[in-house]
Amino acid sequence: MKQTALLGRTAGLRPAQSRRLERLSHRRHPEAFGADLLTLQRLAAESTELELPLSLVIDGRGLCRLLWVGPLEQSGRLLERLPGGPRRQGSDLRLITCVGRAKQLEPHGSEAVVGLDLNPQFWLRFSAHPQPGGHWPAAAYRPGGDPAHPWQPQTEADLGELCQWIPPERDAAPPPPTANRSGQEQVLLLVLSPGDPEAARREIAELEGLVRSAGSQPVGLVVQRKASGSAQTLWGEGKLREAALEARRLGASLVVTDRELTPAQARNLERLLDLPVSDRSELILDIFAQRAASGAGRLQVELAQLRYRLPRLVGRGLSLSRQGGGIGTRGPGETQLEKDRRAIARRIDKLQRDVQKLQEHRARIRSGRHGLQRFALVGYTNAGKSSLLNALSKPATGEGVLAENKLFATLDPTTRRIKRPDPAGGPPQTLLLTDTVGFIRALPPPLVEAFRSTLEETLDADQLLLVVDLADPGWADQLRTVHAILDELGSDTPRRLIGNQIDRCPAAALEQALALDAQALFVSATGGLGLERLREWLFREQTQAA
């Protein structure tokens, strides 16, 4: 006999109720269109007794593939039990729902979202009770383009008439312009906007840059003003419903938020959006994981990721909630989730010991450089630090530091010796210049802690060169962020402002930089402007320090 999935709120069903629902799910319906009226009437009777909506998913042969008990709340379990995989484009499925006690037939909320994920030929919805006179309210719906009404009514009639209704041919709509043709993950941005429109624009642009740096494609944006949501979700329920529908319309498979989420908030958002959710911190950690090229970098990234994920570890499926068995595990036992947490904690302990060894190793390397003046290039990510190091050190072809127009293009600290002939005729003068990992607003605390050994290359320098991209309208805010992070790390090293991109910035930016630091130096790392003056200043500082 055909096996039909009976899913949803089935835990409280009595055996007799389960048997009746199973028998209803085994009844055959007309092929290609329509439904069996007697089956739907009996479905309405069961819905009335259970005081729950009931839904049937019927394929093109008229076979019921799934009977769902209760509201359609999440797509995952429903889609995984259907043939053909998720999001069946051009599907021959029919979705039929007895709405139970609901007063309206139009789908809304999470039901509308689940229906869009199922993508049926049409959605037949009918009341659990006929009206006086024998009329049984029913309506057929198809997906529409209006976010406020994602399901557009096709016809409203008596249930008996709609059981014979032949839906018009479905239009062969072209793929949306944001369809995934490049293989990149499609991402919807979910943003809490600050009151300042200019600050909001910069934060959104930064989030888009992070998504692109992670190798994904931002395809949509949903913005809500601050203080409008709840502590459980940060965003309001209406805005989240809008985001869920927008994600389906654009074909997004991931939602990224611009705020760090607590474990509970992340779970609540995933439940309401019915999509995976990543916050800004997880996005930055993912970028670091992609950029880590050295063993030391991968070690520190893994430690940061485990520290971030440990409190967010939750059981997924029954396999993570079973009790252990065997000698030593009698009695209450131990859940698989607890075993996973303990295994991660042991891994974190080992990584911490390895990072401590790395820290000691780098300390020995720095001690071997005693006697040389050390400068560190510090700044916001993508400010041009690596380009400036290459321009000053003039490395051989293929030996330069990676310099790309990406956020966090380099992670590992790179130190180069800068030399010039001694004007007095002595041995060449030498100083050390270090390129460090870029900073960013609200840098995740696990990342700061894991990369402390790397950041010590900055803390132990004799002078910090704070590189800013003067062509970026938000450079002043970025500079404040860099100062705040350095202060948080306890750095009291002298700092000097280096304004980059002077060939592309407005004149007002130069004046603003001089107002912040009267001794600021200005260069263009890519255009070669101001480099000799900066080099002269570096060696003059070295001479004065000696």
Secondary structure as GFF3:
##gff-version 3
##sequence-region A 1 546
A	DSSP	beta_strand	5	8	.	.	.	ID=ss1
A	DSSP	alpha_helix	15	25	.	.	.	ID=ss2
A	DSSP	alpha_helix	37	50	.	.	.	ID=ss3
A	DSSP	beta_strand	54	58	.	.	.	ID=ss4
A	DSSP	beta_strand	64	69	.	.	.	ID=ss5
A	DSSP	alpha_helix	76	80	.	.	.	ID=ss6
A	DSSP	beta_strand	94	98	.	.	.	ID=ss7
A	DSSP	alpha_helix	109	118	.	.	.	ID=ss8
A	DSSP	beta_strand	122	126	.	.	.	ID=ss9
A	DSSP	beta_strand	137	146	.	.	.	ID=ss10
A	DSSP	beta_strand	149	158	.	.	.	ID=ss11
A	DSSP	alpha_helix	159	162	.	.	.	ID=ss12
A	DSSP	beta_strand	186	193	.	.	.	ID=ss13
A	DSSP	alpha_helix	197	213	.	.	.	ID=ss14
A	DSSP	beta_strand	217	225	.	.	.	ID=ss15
A	DSSP	alpha_helix	237	250	.	.	.	ID=ss16
A	DSSP	beta_strand	254	257	.	.	.	ID=ss17
A	DSSP	alpha_helix	263	273	.	.	.	ID=ss18
A	DSSP	beta_strand	277	278	.	.	.	ID=ss19
A	DSSP	alpha_helix	280	291	.	.	.	ID=ss20
A	DSSP	alpha_helix	295	309	.	.	.	ID=ss21
A	DSSP	three_ten_helix	310	312	.	.	.	ID=ss22
A	DSSP	three_ten_helix	318	320	.	.	.	ID=ss23
A	DSSP	alpha_helix	336	367	.	.	.	ID=ss24
A	DSSP	beta_strand	373	379	.	.	.	ID=ss25
A	DSSP	alpha_helix	385	393	.	.	.	ID=ss26
A	DSSP	beta_strand	414	420	.	.	.	ID=ss27
A	DSSP	beta_strand	429	435	.	.	.	ID=ss28
A	DSSP	alpha_helix	445	450	.	.	.	ID=ss29
A	DSSP	alpha_helix	452	459	.	.	.	ID=ss30
A	DSSP	beta_strand	463	469	.	.	.	ID=ss31
A	DSSP	alpha_helix	475	488	.	.	.	ID=ss32
A	DSSP	beta_strand	495	500	.	.	.	ID=ss33
A	DSSP	alpha_helix	507	516	.	.	.	ID=ss34
A	DSSP	beta_strand	521	522	.	.	.	ID=ss35
A	DSSP	alpha_helix	531	545	.	.	.	ID=ss36
###
